[in-house]
Structure formats: structure tokens, C-alpha cells
Amino acid sequence: MKNMQRQGGFSLVELMVSIVIGLLAVIFATRLMTDGEKTKDAALGGSDSMQNGMLAMFQISGDAEYAGFGLNEPLIVGCDTYMEDSEDYQLAPAQRGGVAIRPLAAAVIENGGAGPDRLSLYAGTSPTGTGIVRLQQDYIGGTQLTIDRRPYGFARGDAILVAPEKKGGRCSLAQVSNDLDALAPPPSSQYLMIGGAGNRFNSGALAGAYKGEATRIFNLGPAASLALRTWSIERGYLRLRATDLAGASEASQPVADNIVSLKAQYGLDTRAGAAFTPEQGLRVSAWSSTMLDADNNGTAGSAGDYQRIAALRIAVVARARNPERPNPATGQCTATTVRPTVFATLGADNGNTAPVQVDVAVTGDAVDWRCYRYRVFETIVPLRNAGWRPTSS
């Protein structure tokens, strides 16, 4: 009888050990891939928020640096301004002693509390800075403004601001419609026409009567390039409404996505009496999310307060494009547990910090705000044009 040889192969124990080792390897590989995906998502999310935040801050701070050009005359800054725009842009609303106004200034902040602010930044574009003539005859209506001299520096299509020399009156924005080259030299009457079809800022009438010899007319530059801009946040998008961008006057246009908050603060020079010397430069002594009674005249939001804006502090909060997964054990997201705080550090001249904790939840987003990672961008922009204003009132 032939001896039976032992057959080759695995025993049951060996097979079970192999299966266990294989399962451990699969679990390890799965964990490694999951962690890798989480790391990648966090890295890509951080990259997205960095790019979007930098783009948003670059755009807004660029407007802030230019803000106030051609609008730094004391009779212009903070003037409650009447404007009719055929493309429906509106100046930002504000309060002055409990009364609603629409001031023309370098910057106007519509404070949103914990939510996003709306920041309006205005600038003229006159190549000569601000051309000025004086009203010679009383204006009580109509489309003709009789002025005291030939309007050098003015041209057909220029935007103009009619402002009373007595502060506190109401200004009017209009647009030149006549051919100034056809005007006869003095002593013939000089005039500006503001009526006529096809002009954007021409309503054909100003906001009330203006007294001759006590009213000035300022040239703000070609109406097509008049830079009246408003930045806002809507449903996670940074949006811009502007008079000098086609199609962006009536409705705001998206600029950057995954931007969840925009906050701004005035940097005000609150020095009193003889200590306030704007000809020698403005300086920040207080930061505020709302307009203060910076000139100590008893009324917050007066024209003098807007003339004391020395700088703006701006913050943009960007979020990652993709949310992170909730904790499997609790079902809660922990990517961010505390809402971001902006303006928590001292600014120029060691002014007050005035920190603000912002609400980063996006309206209509079903995902909890805690599932996203956020990045805060802050900057301080000196309003350089505020320091170049004329010294005369």
C-alpha cells in the first residue's frame, strides 16, 4: 500500500489569519484615504478662501484709496445730495440728527450690525480736480443756470454739483447739456443748461431754489466715468453696484463668491477746537462702525463729521468652497465653532479697537455655518484725498 502523501495548501487557521490581516490592511488603507481626503479638502478650501478673500480686499481697498477725489471741497463733503439717475443708481442713505439724508462724501457705511455692511465709495473724475463757478442769478426752476464767468474746465456731458455756500443746505447733482464752446465771451451771459434728452443725470430741475451769488457749481468730471460705487454681500457673493460700469447701476453684479461678510469702520479725527488742524493732516483718534459727532457740534452725521474721516478700516470674511463632514458620533460640524471677530486689534494712532463679531451664516444655505472654515482679511486705508482739500469754506 502506497503511503499517502500530505496534500499542500493552507490550514483553516492560516486562512483565518490571512483574512484578518487583509481586513486590517483594508481598514488602514481606507482610514488613510479618508484622512487624505479631509486634508485635501481643508487645503483646497483654505486656498479657495485665500484667493477669494484677496480678490475681494484688493477690489474694495483700491476703490477706498481713490475715494474722495474731486469731492474734497468742504461745501461738497457730507452735503445732502439730490440725484436722479436714468439708470437708477441711488446714493447711500444715512441719518443726520434723526433725519434721513443721502450724503455725498468719500465713504458712507450702512452698518449691518452683526451682518454684512454696505460700503459706498464715491469719487469724481475731473482732470482739473474740481472746476468751480458761481451762480449769478437766482435759480427758481427750469433748465438754465446763469453763472458769473465763462466755465473753463467744464464740458458738455460733465456731471456738476450745485451747492449752497451756506452749509447745511441741500445739494443737487445734474449734467451739462449745452455746447460750452459756442458760448460768447463776456460780457454776454454765461450759462449752463441741465435739461435735454439723453443725459443720464438730467432731471431738468434741481432740488429747490438756489440763491445767486451764494451758490457754487462744482465740476465732478465726465458723467460717464463718475465713480459712485457700492459694495455689498448677498447670499455669499461680494457684489458691486456702480455708475461707471455698464449694467451695474440698477442691479449689483457679482465680483467674488464665498465672501460671507464685509465690515467697515470710519477712522475719525475727533480733535476739538484749535487742536483740529486739517491743513496739517488728519489723524485717527476713534474708530466707529457708525457715524459719530466727530466735530462736537451736537449732531451726529453732520457735514463736518464726514469731513473728519481720515481713514477706513475694512474687513472681508471668506469661507471655504466646500463644507466639511459632520462628526459621525454627534452629527455636528466642528470645522468652525466660534464666529469670526474683526477689528480686534489696535489701529492707527492707537485708537479704540471696537471689535465686531460677525454672523457668517448665508441666507438660503441649508448647510450649517459651522461646517465651513473661514479666513478674515483686514486692512486700513488712509483717505489721502481728505488731506488735499482746500482751506477755504
C-alpha positions as CSV (number, residue, x, y, z in Angstrom):
1,M,0.0,0.0,0.0
2,K,1.2,3.3,-1.0
3,N,1.9,5.9,1.7
4,M,-0.5,8.8,1.4
5,Q,1.4,12.0,1.0
6,R,0.3,15.1,2.8
7,Q,-1.5,17.4,0.4
8,G,-0.2,21.0,0.1
9,G,-2.3,24.2,0.9
10,F,-3.5,26.4,3.8
11,S,-5.0,25.2,7.0
12,L,-8.1,26.8,8.4
13,V,-6.2,28.7,11.0
14,E,-3.8,30.1,8.4
15,L,-6.7,31.1,6.2
16,M,-8.4,33.0,9.1
17,V,-5.1,34.7,10.0
18,S,-4.7,35.9,6.4
19,I,-8.3,37.2,6.2
20,V,-7.8,39.2,9.5
21,I,-4.5,40.7,8.2
22,G,-6.2,41.6,4.9
23,L,-9.1,43.3,6.7
24,L,-6.7,45.2,8.9
25,A,-4.9,46.4,5.7
26,V,-8.2,47.4,4.1
27,I,-9.2,49.4,7.2
28,F,-5.8,51.1,7.4
29,A,-5.9,52.0,3.7
30,T,-9.5,53.3,4.0
31,R,-8.6,55.4,7.0
32,L,-5.5,56.7,5.2
33,M,-7.6,57.7,2.1
34,T,-10.3,59.3,4.3
35,D,-7.8,61.4,6.2
36,G,-6.1,62.3,3.0
37,E,-9.3,63.5,1.5
38,K,-10.1,65.5,4.6
39,T,-6.6,67.1,4.5
40,K,-7.0,67.8,0.8
41,D,-10.4,69.4,1.3
42,A,-9.1,71.6,4.1
43,A,-6.1,72.6,2.0
44,L,-8.2,73.3,-1.1
45,G,-10.8,75.1,1.0
46,G,-8.1,77.3,2.5
47,S,-6.7,78.0,-0.9
48,D,-10.2,79.0,-2.2
49,S,-10.9,81.3,0.7
50,M,-7.4,82.9,0.4
51,Q,-7.9,83.6,-3.3
52,N,-11.4,84.9,-3.0
53,G,-10.6,87.0,0.1
54,M,-7.6,88.6,-1.5
55,L,-9.5,89.4,-4.7
56,A,-12.3,91.0,-2.7
57,M,-10.0,93.0,-0.5
58,F,-7.9,94.2,-3.5
59,Q,-11.0,95.5,-5.3
60,I,-12.5,97.3,-2.3
61,S,-9.3,98.8,-1.0
62,G,-8.5,100.0,-4.5
63,D,-11.8,102.0,-4.5
64,A,-11.1,103.3,-1.0
65,E,-7.7,104.6,-2.0
66,Y,-9.3,106.6,-4.8
67,A,-12.3,107.7,-2.8
68,G,-12.9,111.4,-2.4
69,F,-11.0,112.6,-5.5
70,G,-12.7,115.7,-6.7
71,L,-15.1,115.7,-3.7
72,N,-12.8,117.1,-1.0
73,E,-14.2,120.7,-1.2
74,P,-15.7,121.5,2.3
75,L,-19.0,122.5,0.6
76,I,-19.3,119.1,-1.1
77,V,-18.2,116.7,1.6
78,G,-21.3,115.4,3.5
79,C,-23.8,117.6,1.6
80,D,-27.3,116.0,1.5
81,T,-27.5,115.5,-2.3
82,Y,-30.5,115.2,-4.6
83,M,-29.8,113.0,-7.6
84,E,-32.0,111.5,-10.3
85,D,-30.2,108.8,-12.4
86,S,-31.8,107.4,-15.5
87,E,-30.1,104.1,-14.7
88,D,-31.5,104.1,-11.1
89,Y,-28.3,104.3,-9.1
90,Q,-29.0,105.8,-5.7
91,L,-26.7,107.4,-3.2
92,A,-26.5,105.6,0.2
93,P,-28.9,106.6,2.9
94,A,-27.7,107.9,6.3
95,Q,-29.0,109.7,9.3
96,R,-28.4,113.3,10.4
97,G,-30.0,114.2,13.7
98,G,-32.7,111.7,13.2
99,V,-33.5,112.8,9.6
100,A,-32.8,110.7,6.6
101,I,-30.3,112.1,4.2
102,R,-28.1,111.0,1.2
103,P,-24.6,112.5,1.8
104,L,-22.0,112.9,-0.9
105,A,-18.7,112.0,0.7
106,A,-15.7,109.8,0.2
107,A,-17.3,107.0,2.2
108,V,-20.7,106.1,3.6
109,I,-21.1,103.0,5.7
110,E,-24.6,101.4,6.1
111,N,-24.0,99.4,9.3
112,G,-25.4,95.9,9.2
113,G,-24.8,95.1,12.9
114,A,-23.5,91.5,13.1
115,G,-24.5,91.1,9.4
116,P,-22.6,92.5,6.4
117,D,-22.3,96.2,5.9
118,R,-22.9,98.1,2.7
119,L,-19.9,100.4,1.8
120,S,-20.3,103.2,-0.7
121,L,-17.2,104.9,-2.0
122,Y,-17.5,108.0,-4.2
123,A,-15.1,109.9,-6.4
124,G,-15.2,112.5,-9.1
125,T,-13.1,112.2,-12.3
126,S,-12.5,115.8,-13.3
127,P,-9.0,116.1,-14.8
128,T,-8.6,119.5,-13.2
129,G,-9.7,118.3,-9.8
130,T,-12.8,120.4,-9.2
131,G,-13.7,123.2,-11.5
132,I,-15.8,125.9,-9.8
133,V,-18.1,128.7,-11.0
134,R,-20.7,130.7,-9.0
135,L,-24.4,131.1,-9.7
136,Q,-25.0,134.7,-10.8
137,Q,-28.8,134.8,-10.8
138,D,-31.3,133.2,-8.5
139,Y,-32.5,129.7,-9.6
140,I,-36.2,129.0,-9.0
141,G,-36.7,126.3,-11.6
142,G,-36.1,125.4,-15.2
143,T,-33.0,124.1,-17.0
144,Q,-30.7,127.1,-17.2
145,L,-28.1,128.1,-14.7
146,T,-26.7,131.6,-15.2
147,I,-23.1,131.8,-14.0
148,D,-20.6,134.5,-13.2
149,R,-17.9,133.7,-15.8
150,R,-17.0,131.5,-18.7
151,P,-17.0,127.9,-17.4
152,Y,-13.4,127.0,-18.2
153,G,-12.8,123.3,-17.3
154,F,-16.4,122.4,-17.9
155,A,-17.6,120.4,-21.0
156,R,-20.8,119.1,-22.3
157,G,-21.7,115.8,-20.6
158,D,-19.9,116.7,-17.3
159,A,-21.6,115.9,-14.0
160,I,-22.0,119.0,-11.9
161,L,-22.9,119.6,-8.2
162,V,-24.9,122.7,-7.3
163,A,-24.1,123.5,-3.6
164,P,-25.2,126.5,-1.5
165,E,-22.4,128.3,0.2
166,K,-24.2,128.3,3.5
167,K,-23.5,124.9,5.0
168,G,-26.5,122.6,5.8
169,G,-28.4,123.3,2.6
170,R,-29.3,120.7,0.0
171,C,-27.1,120.0,-3.0
172,S,-28.2,118.9,-6.5
173,L,-26.4,116.7,-9.0
174,A,-27.0,117.4,-12.6
175,Q,-25.3,117.2,-16.0
176,V,-24.2,119.8,-18.5
177,S,-26.2,119.6,-21.8
178,N,-25.2,122.6,-23.8
179,D,-22.1,123.1,-26.1
180,L,-19.9,125.4,-24.0
181,D,-17.6,126.1,-26.9
182,A,-20.4,128.1,-28.5
183,L,-20.8,130.5,-25.6
184,A,-19.9,134.1,-26.4
185,P,-17.1,135.7,-24.3
186,P,-18.0,138.2,-21.6
187,P,-19.9,140.5,-21.1
188,S,-22.5,138.2,-22.6
189,S,-24.4,136.0,-20.2
190,Q,-22.7,132.7,-19.4
191,Y,-24.9,129.8,-18.6
192,L,-25.1,126.0,-18.1
193,M,-28.0,124.0,-19.4
194,I,-29.1,121.0,-17.4
195,G,-32.1,119.8,-19.4
196,G,-32.4,117.7,-22.5
197,A,-32.8,114.1,-23.5
198,G,-30.1,111.6,-23.5
199,N,-28.2,112.9,-20.4
200,R,-28.1,110.4,-17.5
201,F,-28.2,112.8,-14.6
202,N,-30.6,115.3,-16.0
203,S,-34.0,115.6,-14.4
204,G,-34.5,119.0,-15.9
205,A,-34.7,120.6,-12.5
206,L,-32.7,120.9,-9.2
207,A,-33.8,120.2,-5.7
208,G,-35.4,123.5,-4.9
209,A,-34.3,127.1,-5.3
210,Y,-30.7,128.4,-5.1
211,K,-29.6,131.9,-4.3
212,G,-27.5,133.8,-6.9
213,E,-24.0,134.9,-5.6
214,A,-24.5,132.4,-2.7
215,T,-24.3,129.1,-4.7
216,R,-21.4,127.4,-6.2
217,I,-21.3,124.9,-9.1
218,F,-18.6,122.2,-9.0
219,N,-17.5,120.1,-11.9
220,L,-17.2,116.4,-11.0
221,G,-15.9,115.3,-14.4
222,P,-17.4,113.4,-17.3
223,A,-20.6,111.8,-16.2
224,A,-19.8,108.5,-18.0
225,S,-16.8,108.0,-15.6
226,L,-18.3,109.4,-12.4
227,A,-17.3,106.8,-9.8
228,L,-20.2,106.2,-7.4
229,R,-19.7,102.6,-6.1
230,T,-21.5,100.5,-3.5
231,W,-20.1,97.2,-2.2
232,S,-22.4,94.7,-0.5
233,I,-22.7,91.0,0.3
234,E,-25.7,88.9,-0.9
235,R,-26.1,85.1,-0.4
236,G,-22.3,84.5,-0.2
237,Y,-21.3,86.8,-3.1
238,L,-19.4,90.1,-3.0
239,R,-21.4,92.4,-5.2
240,L,-20.8,95.8,-6.8
241,R,-23.2,98.5,-7.9
242,A,-21.6,101.3,-9.8
243,T,-22.3,104.2,-12.1
244,D,-19.2,103.8,-14.1
245,L,-19.7,100.1,-15.1
246,A,-22.1,99.1,-17.8
247,G,-25.1,97.2,-16.5
248,A,-24.1,97.7,-12.8
249,S,-26.1,100.7,-11.8
250,E,-29.6,99.5,-11.3
251,A,-28.7,96.0,-10.0
252,S,-25.5,94.9,-8.3
253,Q,-23.2,92.5,-10.1
254,P,-21.2,89.6,-8.6
255,V,-17.5,90.1,-8.1
256,A,-16.3,87.1,-5.9
257,D,-18.1,84.1,-4.5
258,N,-17.9,82.6,-1.0
259,I,-17.5,86.0,0.6
260,V,-19.8,85.9,3.6
261,S,-19.2,89.3,5.3
262,L,-18.0,92.8,4.6
263,K,-17.4,95.1,7.6
264,A,-16.1,98.7,7.6
265,Q,-15.4,101.4,10.2
266,Y,-14.8,105.1,10.0
267,G,-11.4,106.3,11.3
268,L,-12.4,109.8,12.6
269,D,-10.4,112.8,13.7
270,T,-12.2,113.9,16.9
271,R,-9.8,116.6,18.0
272,A,-11.7,119.7,19.3
273,G,-11.3,123.4,18.8
274,A,-7.9,124.7,17.8
275,A,-6.4,121.2,18.1
276,F,-8.2,120.3,14.9
277,T,-5.8,121.3,12.1
278,P,-6.8,119.5,8.9
279,E,-4.4,121.6,6.8
280,Q,-1.6,119.9,8.6
281,G,-3.1,116.5,8.1
282,L,-5.9,114.3,9.6
283,R,-5.3,111.6,12.2
284,V,-7.4,108.8,13.5
285,S,-8.4,109.2,17.1
286,A,-11.6,107.0,17.1
287,W,-12.9,104.0,15.1
288,S,-16.6,103.6,14.7
289,S,-19.0,101.4,12.7
290,T,-21.5,104.3,12.7
291,M,-21.0,108.0,12.2
292,L,-20.2,109.9,15.4
293,D,-20.5,113.5,16.3
294,A,-16.8,113.9,15.4
295,D,-16.9,117.7,15.2
296,N,-18.7,118.1,18.5
297,N,-21.5,120.3,17.1
298,G,-24.3,118.2,18.8
299,T,-25.4,116.4,15.6
300,A,-24.1,113.0,14.6
301,G,-23.8,112.8,10.8
302,S,-23.4,116.4,10.0
303,A,-21.3,117.6,7.1
304,G,-18.4,118.4,9.5
305,D,-18.4,114.8,10.7
306,Y,-17.9,113.4,7.1
307,Q,-15.1,115.9,6.7
308,R,-13.2,114.3,9.6
309,I,-13.0,110.8,8.1
310,A,-9.3,110.2,7.9
311,A,-9.2,106.5,7.1
312,L,-11.3,103.4,6.7
313,R,-10.8,100.1,8.4
314,I,-12.2,97.3,6.1
315,A,-12.6,93.6,6.8
316,V,-13.7,90.8,4.5
317,V,-14.6,87.3,5.6
318,A,-14.2,84.5,3.1
319,R,-15.2,80.9,3.5
320,A,-14.0,77.6,2.0
321,R,-15.8,76.5,-1.1
322,N,-16.8,73.0,0.3
323,P,-18.2,72.2,3.7
324,E,-16.5,69.6,5.9
325,R,-18.4,66.5,7.0
326,P,-20.1,66.4,10.4
327,N,-18.7,64.3,13.3
328,P,-20.2,60.8,12.8
329,A,-20.7,60.4,16.6
330,T,-22.5,63.7,17.2
331,G,-23.8,64.7,13.8
332,Q,-22.4,68.2,14.4
333,C,-19.8,70.1,12.4
334,T,-16.8,71.4,14.2
335,A,-14.7,73.0,11.4
336,T,-15.6,76.4,13.0
337,T,-17.0,76.6,16.5
338,V,-16.9,80.4,17.1
339,R,-18.0,83.2,14.7
340,P,-15.1,85.3,13.4
341,T,-14.2,88.6,15.1
342,V,-12.9,91.5,13.1
343,F,-11.2,94.8,14.2
344,A,-9.9,93.2,17.4
345,T,-6.5,94.9,17.2
346,L,-5.5,98.5,17.6
347,G,-5.4,100.6,14.5
348,A,-3.6,103.8,13.6
349,D,-2.8,106.3,16.4
350,N,-3.7,103.6,19.0
351,G,-7.4,104.4,18.6
352,N,-10.1,102.3,20.2
353,T,-10.3,98.7,18.9
354,A,-14.2,98.5,18.5
355,P,-14.2,94.7,17.7
356,V,-17.2,93.2,15.9
357,Q,-18.2,89.5,15.9
358,V,-19.8,88.8,12.5
359,D,-22.6,86.5,11.5
360,V,-21.3,84.3,8.7
361,A,-24.4,82.2,8.1
362,V,-25.6,82.6,4.4
363,T,-29.3,83.1,3.8
364,G,-30.7,80.1,2.0
365,D,-27.8,77.8,2.6
366,A,-29.0,74.5,4.1
367,V,-25.5,73.7,5.4
368,D,-24.7,74.8,9.0
369,W,-22.2,77.6,9.0
370,R,-20.0,75.5,11.5
371,C,-19.2,73.1,8.6
372,Y,-17.1,75.7,6.8
373,R,-13.7,77.1,7.5
374,Y,-13.3,80.9,7.3
375,R,-10.5,83.4,6.7
376,V,-10.5,87.0,7.8
377,F,-8.8,89.8,5.8
378,E,-8.3,93.2,7.2
379,T,-6.7,96.5,6.1
380,I,-6.6,100.2,7.0
381,V,-6.8,102.6,4.1
382,P,-5.9,106.3,4.7
383,L,-8.3,108.6,2.7
384,R,-5.5,110.5,1.1
385,N,-7.9,112.8,-0.8
386,A,-9.3,114.1,2.5
387,G,-6.0,115.8,3.3
388,W,-5.8,117.6,-0.1
389,R,-8.9,119.7,0.4
390,P,-9.0,123.5,0.0
391,T,-8.7,125.5,3.2
392,S,-11.5,128.0,2.2
393,S,-15.1,127.3,3.3
